[in-house]
Amino acid sequence: MGSHRRPESRRGKPIHERKISLAHPPAPFTLPSSMPPDSAPTAAHADASLAGDTLTVRVGGDWRIAAPHPDWTDLLGERRPQRVVLSGADLGSWDSSLALFIQAARRWSETNAIALVPEHLPAGVLRLAALLAEKPPAPAGQPRGLPDLPTAIGTETVRLWREAKDLSQLVGECVFSMGRFFRGHAHFRWRDCLVEMQQCGAMALPIVGLISFLVGVTLAYTGSLVVRQYGGDIWIADMVGLAVVREMGPMMAAIVLAGRTGAAYAATLGNMKANEEIDALATLGVSPIDFLVMPRIVALFCMMPFLALYSDCVGILGGMAIAGAKPLNIPANLYFAEMQTIVDLSDINTGVIKAAAFGLLIGLAGCWRGLQADRSAAGVGQAATAAVVTAILLIIVSDSIFAVAFNILGW
């Protein structure tokens, strides 16, 4: 048998070699020997020719806003035609500078009641010139005279009703958050609460002490004008001690924290809302009430009684400093002994209860206004202002309610 020679096997070659061997080799790419040079831009120009009553303006070249270009007023000069033809047959590239030129021509034509006829101009530049001619809508005028009284009353009533609903909803959510906390299901972090306690407690001691001392000094000066007329200089200790412990101590501490801490809470939560951080927490399944609101409210509720006691002590020291000076000249031990005859534990407890309630109201007002804030820098500022006003209003109203209730209870 004759030997049959098998063709050479291509097994063992890589796949990419086999593909290359089967494919046609690409044709070599060579650059052309000479490339056409880039054409230099032509300067923008406009030529005007007057034939009878018709002024023909031919614009040409490349119009660039950053390059020199003709001005309609200079081009027109002293000529006053009855008809203007604006031609762009020789026009190259263009931008908004040509639209401004056409708009100036249109404005002049409308002012002088002269017909303007565009010819061979790009549709885009005509549309841009038309947009430049559009006037913005006039702002709405302010209503004249007094507003409609029933409408104003109704609008304000609806606004107050909505705010009352929002506040009630926040209070309800806080109550449910407390239930989740006691069941161990709340996203409450004591670390955040302790940080807020330091911010609203220890960091507020200097300003609270200064205000309380000055309030004690003012009460002592004012009271001395009355008690000295009856020869009862020693009674200044009773008046200062009772007023500071029951009213002025908790009140001054609360007002200071309303301006210091309540505004800070509103600004912080408003900024987080503007940055969509609160939405991110809700998306992750973390309750903003548990994570952001409750630590702040708990911190104020826990620290306000201690700040009230500190305010009481500093206010009494302020009154004692005035009583020990001329013309009262009351020794410190006598002043303190006289104050103990009228101030007892029930008065101190009254101030502590008020302070705890004031802390809750300040925290609620700050967090409420922060969660209501608009998603803007102006909204954050308005929320901080509204938080201070709301907190002070709630403090005054609640203090009046406490005064009536304690009088009924005989405290």
C-alpha positions as CSV (number, residue, x, y, z in Angstrom):
1,M,0.0,0.0,0.0
2,G,1.2,3.4,-0.8
3,S,1.9,5.6,2.1
4,H,-0.8,8.3,2.5
5,R,0.6,11.4,3.9
6,R,-1.8,13.2,6.3
7,P,-1.9,16.9,6.3
8,E,0.0,18.6,9.0
9,S,-2.2,18.7,12.1
10,R,-3.0,22.1,13.6
11,R,-3.9,20.7,16.9
12,G,-1.9,22.1,19.7
13,K,-1.9,25.7,18.3
14,P,-3.5,28.3,20.5
15,I,-7.0,29.4,19.4
16,H,-5.9,33.0,18.7
17,E,-3.2,31.7,16.4
18,R,-5.7,29.7,14.4
19,K,-8.0,32.7,14.0
20,I,-5.2,34.9,12.9
21,S,-4.0,32.4,10.3
22,L,-7.5,32.2,8.8
23,A,-8.2,35.9,8.8
24,H,-7.0,38.2,6.0
25,P,-4.2,40.5,7.1
26,P,-5.4,44.0,7.6
27,A,-4.4,46.6,5.1
28,P,-1.7,48.9,6.4
29,F,-2.9,52.4,7.4
30,T,-0.9,55.3,6.2
31,L,-1.4,59.0,6.9
32,P,-1.9,61.2,4.0
33,S,1.2,63.1,2.9
34,S,-0.4,66.5,3.5
35,M,-3.3,67.5,5.7
36,P,-5.3,70.6,4.9
37,P,-4.4,73.4,7.3
38,D,-7.1,74.6,9.7
39,S,-8.8,77.7,8.3
40,A,-8.3,80.8,10.5
41,P,-11.6,82.3,11.8
42,T,-12.8,85.4,9.9
43,A,-13.5,88.5,11.9
44,A,-17.1,89.4,12.4
45,H,-18.3,92.2,10.2
46,A,-21.5,94.0,9.2
47,D,-21.9,96.1,6.1
48,A,-24.8,98.5,5.6
49,S,-25.9,100.0,2.3
50,L,-28.9,102.3,1.8
51,A,-30.9,102.0,-1.4
52,G,-33.8,104.4,-1.4
53,D,-35.8,103.8,1.8
54,T,-34.4,100.3,2.3
55,L,-31.3,99.7,4.4
56,T,-29.6,96.4,3.7
57,V,-27.3,95.1,6.4
58,R,-25.1,92.1,5.5
59,V,-23.5,90.2,8.4
60,G,-20.6,87.9,7.8
61,G,-17.6,86.2,9.3
62,D,-17.3,84.3,12.6
63,W,-19.2,85.9,15.4
64,R,-17.7,85.2,18.8
65,I,-18.8,86.8,22.1
66,A,-15.2,87.0,23.3
67,A,-14.0,88.7,20.0
68,P,-14.8,92.2,18.7
69,H,-18.0,92.3,16.8
70,P,-20.1,95.2,15.3
71,D,-22.5,97.3,17.3
72,W,-25.9,98.1,15.8
73,T,-26.0,101.7,17.0
74,D,-22.6,102.5,15.5
75,L,-23.5,100.7,12.3
76,L,-26.8,102.6,11.9
77,G,-25.3,106.1,12.4
78,E,-27.6,108.9,11.4
79,R,-29.5,107.0,8.8
80,R,-33.3,106.6,9.2
81,P,-34.6,104.1,6.7
82,Q,-38.2,103.0,6.4
83,R,-37.3,99.3,5.9
84,V,-34.3,97.2,7.1
85,V,-33.2,94.0,5.5
86,L,-30.9,91.8,7.6
87,S,-29.0,89.3,5.5
88,G,-26.7,86.6,6.6
89,A,-25.5,85.1,3.3
90,D,-21.8,85.5,4.2
91,L,-22.2,84.3,7.8
92,G,-19.8,81.8,9.2
93,S,-20.0,80.4,12.7
94,W,-21.9,82.3,15.3
95,D,-22.9,82.4,19.0
96,S,-25.0,84.6,21.3
97,S,-23.1,87.7,20.1
98,L,-25.1,87.6,16.8
99,A,-28.3,87.0,18.7
100,L,-27.6,90.1,20.7
101,F,-26.9,92.1,17.5
102,I,-30.3,90.9,16.0
103,Q,-32.1,91.7,19.2
104,A,-30.7,95.2,19.2
105,A,-31.9,95.7,15.6
106,R,-35.3,94.4,16.5
107,R,-35.6,96.7,19.5
108,W,-34.6,99.7,17.4
109,S,-37.1,98.7,14.7
110,E,-40.0,98.3,17.2
111,T,-39.2,101.6,18.8
112,N,-39.2,103.5,15.5
113,A,-42.0,101.5,13.9
114,I,-39.8,100.2,11.0
115,A,-40.1,96.9,9.4
116,L,-37.2,94.4,9.9
117,V,-36.9,91.6,7.4
118,P,-34.4,88.8,8.1
119,E,-32.9,86.9,5.2
120,H,-30.6,83.9,5.0
121,L,-30.2,83.8,8.8
122,P,-30.0,80.5,10.7
123,A,-33.2,79.5,12.4
124,G,-31.3,78.9,15.6
125,V,-30.1,82.5,16.0
126,L,-33.6,83.8,15.3
127,R,-35.0,81.6,18.0
128,L,-32.3,82.7,20.4
129,A,-33.0,86.4,19.6
130,A,-36.7,85.8,20.2
131,L,-35.9,84.3,23.6
132,L,-33.9,87.4,24.5
133,A,-36.8,89.5,23.5
134,E,-39.2,87.8,26.0
135,K,-39.8,89.7,29.1
136,P,-40.0,88.0,32.5
137,P,-43.5,88.0,34.2
138,A,-44.1,91.0,36.4
139,P,-44.1,90.2,40.1
140,A,-47.4,90.0,41.8
141,G,-48.4,93.3,43.3
142,Q,-48.9,93.6,47.0
143,P,-52.5,93.8,48.1
144,R,-53.5,97.3,49.0
145,G,-55.4,98.2,52.2
146,L,-56.1,96.0,55.2
147,P,-56.4,92.2,54.6
148,D,-59.8,90.5,54.8
149,L,-60.3,89.9,58.5
150,P,-62.4,86.7,58.3
151,T,-59.9,85.3,55.7
152,A,-56.9,86.2,58.0
153,I,-58.6,84.6,61.0
154,G,-59.5,81.5,59.1
155,T,-56.0,81.1,57.6
156,E,-54.3,81.5,61.0
157,T,-56.8,79.1,62.6
158,V,-56.0,76.4,60.0
159,R,-52.3,77.0,60.5
160,L,-52.5,76.7,64.3
161,W,-54.6,73.5,63.9
162,R,-52.0,71.9,61.6
163,E,-49.2,72.8,64.0
164,A,-51.2,71.4,66.9
165,K,-51.7,68.2,64.9
166,D,-48.0,68.0,64.1
167,L,-47.0,68.5,67.8
168,S,-49.5,65.9,69.0
169,Q,-48.2,63.5,66.4
170,L,-44.6,64.0,67.6
171,V,-45.7,63.6,71.3
172,G,-47.5,60.3,70.3
173,E,-44.4,59.0,68.5
174,C,-42.3,59.8,71.5
175,V,-44.7,57.9,73.7
176,F,-44.5,54.9,71.4
177,S,-40.7,55.3,71.4
178,M,-40.7,55.1,75.2
179,G,-42.7,51.8,74.9
180,R,-40.2,50.4,72.5
181,F,-37.4,51.5,74.8
182,F,-38.8,49.7,77.8
183,R,-39.3,46.6,75.6
184,G,-35.7,46.8,74.4
185,H,-36.7,47.4,70.7
186,A,-35.8,51.0,70.3
187,H,-32.8,52.3,68.4
188,F,-31.7,54.4,71.5
189,R,-28.0,55.0,72.1
190,W,-27.0,56.0,75.6
191,R,-23.7,57.3,74.2
192,D,-25.5,60.0,72.2
193,C,-27.7,60.8,75.2
194,L,-24.6,61.3,77.5
195,V,-23.0,63.6,74.9
196,E,-26.2,65.7,74.8
197,M,-26.2,65.7,78.6
198,Q,-22.8,67.2,78.6
199,Q,-23.7,69.8,76.0
200,C,-26.9,71.0,77.6
201,G,-25.7,70.4,81.2
202,A,-22.1,71.0,82.1
203,M,-21.4,73.3,79.1
204,A,-24.3,75.5,80.1
205,L,-23.2,76.1,83.6
206,P,-21.3,79.4,83.0
207,I,-24.1,81.2,81.2
208,V,-26.8,79.9,83.5
209,G,-24.7,80.9,86.5
210,L,-24.1,84.4,85.2
211,I,-27.8,85.0,84.4
212,S,-29.0,83.6,87.7
213,F,-26.5,85.7,89.7
214,L,-27.6,88.9,87.9
215,V,-31.3,88.0,88.4
216,G,-30.6,87.6,92.2
217,V,-28.9,91.0,92.2
218,T,-31.8,92.6,90.4
219,L,-34.4,91.0,92.8
220,A,-32.4,92.2,95.8
221,Y,-32.1,95.7,94.6
222,T,-35.8,95.9,93.6
223,G,-37.0,94.3,96.8
224,S,-34.9,96.6,99.0
225,L,-36.7,99.6,97.7
226,V,-39.9,98.3,99.1
227,V,-38.9,96.6,102.4
228,R,-36.7,99.5,103.6
229,Q,-39.8,101.8,103.6
230,Y,-41.2,99.6,106.4
231,G,-37.9,99.0,108.2
232,G,-37.9,95.3,107.3
233,D,-34.5,95.0,105.6
234,I,-34.1,91.4,106.7
235,W,-37.2,90.5,104.6
236,I,-35.1,90.8,101.5
237,A,-33.8,87.3,102.2
238,D,-37.4,85.9,102.3
239,M,-38.3,87.6,99.0
240,V,-35.2,86.7,97.1
241,G,-35.1,83.1,98.4
242,L,-38.8,82.4,97.6
243,A,-38.8,84.1,94.2
244,V,-35.6,82.4,93.1
245,V,-36.4,78.9,94.3
246,R,-40.0,78.8,93.1
247,E,-39.9,80.8,89.9
248,M,-36.8,82.6,88.7
249,G,-34.3,79.8,89.1
250,P,-36.1,77.2,86.9
251,M,-37.4,80.0,84.6
252,M,-34.0,81.6,83.9
253,A,-32.4,78.2,83.3
254,A,-35.2,77.2,81.0
255,I,-35.0,80.4,79.0
256,V,-31.3,80.2,78.6
257,L,-31.5,76.6,77.4
258,A,-34.3,77.5,75.0
259,G,-32.1,80.0,73.3
260,R,-28.9,77.9,73.6
261,T,-29.9,74.2,73.3
262,G,-33.4,74.4,71.7
263,A,-32.1,76.4,68.8
264,A,-29.1,74.0,68.4
265,Y,-31.4,71.0,68.3
266,A,-33.6,72.6,65.6
267,A,-30.5,73.6,63.5
268,T,-29.0,70.2,63.8
269,L,-32.1,68.3,62.8
270,G,-32.9,70.8,60.1
271,N,-29.5,70.5,58.6
272,M,-29.8,66.7,58.7
273,K,-33.1,66.9,57.0
274,A,-31.7,69.2,54.3
275,N,-28.9,66.7,53.7
276,E,-31.4,63.8,53.5
277,E,-29.8,62.1,56.5
278,I,-33.1,61.6,58.2
279,D,-34.5,60.0,55.1
280,A,-31.5,57.7,54.9
281,L,-32.2,56.6,58.5
282,A,-35.8,55.9,57.7
283,T,-34.7,54.0,54.6
284,L,-32.4,51.8,56.7
285,G,-35.2,51.0,59.1
286,V,-33.9,53.2,61.9
287,S,-36.6,55.3,63.5
288,P,-35.5,59.0,63.6
289,I,-37.5,59.5,66.8
290,D,-35.6,56.7,68.6
291,F,-32.2,57.7,67.2
292,L,-32.3,61.5,67.1
293,V,-35.2,62.9,69.1
294,M,-35.4,60.8,72.3
295,P,-31.8,61.1,73.3
296,R,-32.1,64.9,73.2
297,I,-35.4,65.0,75.1
298,V,-34.1,62.6,77.7
299,A,-30.9,64.6,78.1
300,L,-32.8,67.9,78.7
301,F,-35.3,66.2,81.0
302,C,-32.5,64.8,83.2
303,M,-30.3,67.9,83.3
304,M,-32.8,70.6,83.8
305,P,-33.5,69.9,87.5
306,F,-29.8,70.0,88.3
307,L,-29.5,73.3,86.4
308,A,-32.5,74.7,88.3
309,L,-30.9,73.8,91.6
310,Y,-27.6,75.3,90.5
311,S,-29.5,78.4,89.3
312,D,-31.2,78.6,92.7
313,C,-28.0,78.6,94.6
314,V,-26.3,81.2,92.4
315,G,-29.4,83.4,92.5
316,I,-29.5,83.3,96.3
317,L,-25.8,84.2,96.4
318,G,-26.5,87.2,94.2
319,G,-29.1,88.4,96.6
320,M,-26.9,87.7,99.5
321,A,-24.1,89.8,97.9
322,I,-26.4,92.8,97.6
323,A,-27.8,92.3,101.1
324,G,-24.3,92.3,102.7
325,A,-23.4,95.6,101.0
326,K,-24.5,99.1,102.0
327,P,-27.1,100.3,102.8
328,L,-28.6,96.9,103.9
329,N,-25.5,95.5,105.7
330,I,-27.1,92.1,106.4
331,P,-24.6,89.4,107.5
332,A,-24.5,86.3,105.4
333,N,-25.4,84.0,108.3
334,L,-28.4,86.1,109.3
335,Y,-29.5,86.3,105.6
336,F,-29.3,82.5,105.3
337,A,-31.1,81.9,108.6
338,E,-33.9,84.2,107.7
339,M,-34.3,82.6,104.3
340,Q,-34.7,79.1,105.9
341,T,-37.7,80.4,107.8
342,I,-39.7,80.8,104.6
343,V,-38.1,78.4,102.0
344,D,-38.8,74.7,102.7
345,L,-38.5,71.5,100.8
346,S,-41.9,71.9,99.1
347,D,-40.7,75.1,97.4
348,I,-37.5,73.3,96.1
349,N,-39.6,70.4,94.9
350,T,-41.9,72.8,93.1
351,G,-39.0,74.3,91.2
352,V,-37.5,70.9,90.3
353,I,-40.9,69.7,88.9
354,K,-41.1,72.9,86.8
355,A,-37.6,72.5,85.6
356,A,-38.2,68.9,84.5
357,A,-41.3,69.9,82.6
358,F,-39.5,72.9,81.0
359,G,-36.8,70.5,79.8
360,L,-39.4,68.3,78.1
361,L,-41.0,71.3,76.4
362,I,-37.7,72.7,75.2
363,G,-36.6,69.4,73.7
364,L,-40.0,68.9,72.1
365,A,-40.0,72.4,70.6
366,G,-36.4,72.1,69.3
367,C,-36.9,68.7,67.7
368,W,-40.4,69.5,66.4
369,R,-39.2,72.7,64.6
370,G,-36.1,70.9,63.3
371,L,-38.1,68.1,61.7
372,Q,-40.5,70.7,60.2
373,A,-37.6,72.7,58.6
374,D,-37.5,73.3,54.9
375,R,-34.6,71.6,53.0
376,S,-32.6,74.8,52.6
377,A,-30.2,77.0,54.5
378,A,-32.9,79.6,55.0
379,G,-35.3,76.8,56.3
380,V,-32.7,75.8,58.9
381,G,-32.4,79.4,60.2
382,Q,-36.1,79.8,60.3
383,A,-36.5,76.6,62.2
384,A,-33.9,77.7,64.9
385,T,-35.8,81.0,65.3
386,A,-39.1,79.2,65.6
387,A,-37.8,76.7,68.1
388,V,-36.7,79.5,70.5
389,V,-40.0,81.3,70.2
390,T,-42.0,78.2,70.6
391,A,-40.0,77.0,73.6
392,I,-40.3,80.3,75.4
393,L,-44.0,80.4,74.7
394,L,-44.5,76.9,76.0
395,I,-42.4,77.7,79.1
396,I,-44.5,80.8,80.0
397,V,-47.8,79.0,79.4
398,S,-46.8,75.9,81.4
399,D,-45.4,78.1,84.3
400,S,-48.8,79.8,84.5
401,I,-50.6,76.4,84.6
402,F,-48.1,75.2,87.3
403,A,-48.8,78.3,89.4
404,V,-52.5,77.7,89.4
405,A,-52.2,74.0,90.0
406,F,-49.8,74.4,92.9
407,N,-52.0,77.1,94.5
408,I,-54.9,74.7,94.3
409,L,-52.8,71.9,95.8
410,G,-51.5,74.2,98.6
411,W,-47.9,73.8,97.6
